[in-house]
């Protein structure tokens, strides 16, 4: 029972790490980016290739996955994404579906359609027993890493100068740029950072989530759920939503495997019907 | 010279006149079957895809409801028709009606889910409904056949006389006729005051409500109608291939039909037909060239279309269609 809870929390933290970048682009910049999972996949594949073919230790691949995805995001934001910020959502949906198709086929072309595995170091493979609860080292590691990053994220958005610039730029683009904030640079940095976090999550979760070319499509709805249910005005909203999703999914698959994702989707629709702005939206928000 | 005042309703009557290019589209469609009968299976597929895209056009192009789960209705119609043929009657027309009805009921029920919330909420809800149906079809293998697909669908002869043969000629003719008839329905709706009120809702729901349009009821109505047409397309697929598989409910199908519609252009119904032809040609050409990786190029086409602006493409198509038939007397192009 507690093991399921623990596994669910690890899974949820991972979802949050990947989806947090999406919360910014989708929630704050109002860009429906269905291709977010592709950045996570890029990070995952980099980790797989580095650790399996070149023998780079797993821990070292994590920052590299972050950097690769962030660079990818930094390249795509000014060239492609920026042109579409003001377009209707239909355009954004089509555009990002197109990107997903391209990413899926390209990864299939270079790495094949089979599932990739990341070689974990031995100290992450074991399990420990804490007061009768069976805890996997790997999942514990995920929780710790994601927890630290989440705290950092919260601190950055709430307390730093960059965070207040970002919030200002999101609240009102024109006024923010009138105050001397370089909105383009803020958005670029945020997009790149969000993509980087997705890449890190992809690398970190390659073992847990499974890595194959259809990854962006398979998890697209999960990332979207986190953002839609969690709301986008805070860091804690999506975090709680992903934890809820993670625990519900793991528990659902364990207790009623027949119904699988059915419960998750129904729950999501029910929540969105009752609270169209998300579960944790403050009163009177958009 | 000021234009003569039109009689009441004259504007609608004028814009709903049949234009020469519309006749050309249907004559070409009929000729395609006559000239290339050996390609009947392909024309059949195109007709079904066109009907599916037209149904999406009503929902997305006219009413502006952004949906990522239109395949839910296609799949419902498909499974309903297949199950009906397997367990009840083999008559195709009855099966078609059952497929449409099932999809329409689902559309009516789920239409209340898309009334509230932002674009993102709608997106998630439509996607969620389609995913739920996919999961259900996957789990209840006893009924749907699960991942193996529904086998053993037997179709009776059409109107009790014309049997579906292996050469797909009857199937193709059947699909074309259904497409034509349902297209007439969609066309009638689109050119009616109701259709114009949908465009008003799409362009600005608040103003539409302010001038007395009951936004919610109209969205429910058009969503149900769109679902019924999508269900008809699904039923046609099940009947002409005597098979139903899980992918009729998949996300790829919803994404594909969106691409079809955007290729042809949204908001004028012929976009669906034109897009279906283009999409199949594109798909065939790409998959002949790179069988495994054609999705990459499909994705690229999507990205490029969006960057160019798909509305510009619509205008280009309409101008081309007009020029083809020297339709100088045509109504001035619709302004958006």
Interface residues (C-beta under 8 A of the other chain):
Chain A: X26 X32 X80 X83 X84 X87 X89 X90 X91 X93 X94 X95 X97 X98 X99 X100 X101 X102 X103 X104 X105 X106 X108 X109 X217 X220 X221 X224 X225 X227 X228 X258 X259 X260 X261 X262 X265 X266 X268 X269 X272 X273 X276 X277
Chain B: X60 X66 X68 X113 X116 X117 X118 X119 X120 X121 X123 X124 X125 X127 X128 X129 X131 X132 X135 X136 X138 X139 X251 X255 X258 X259 X262 X292 X293 X294 X295 X296 X298 X299 X300 X301 X302 X303 X305 X306 X307 X310
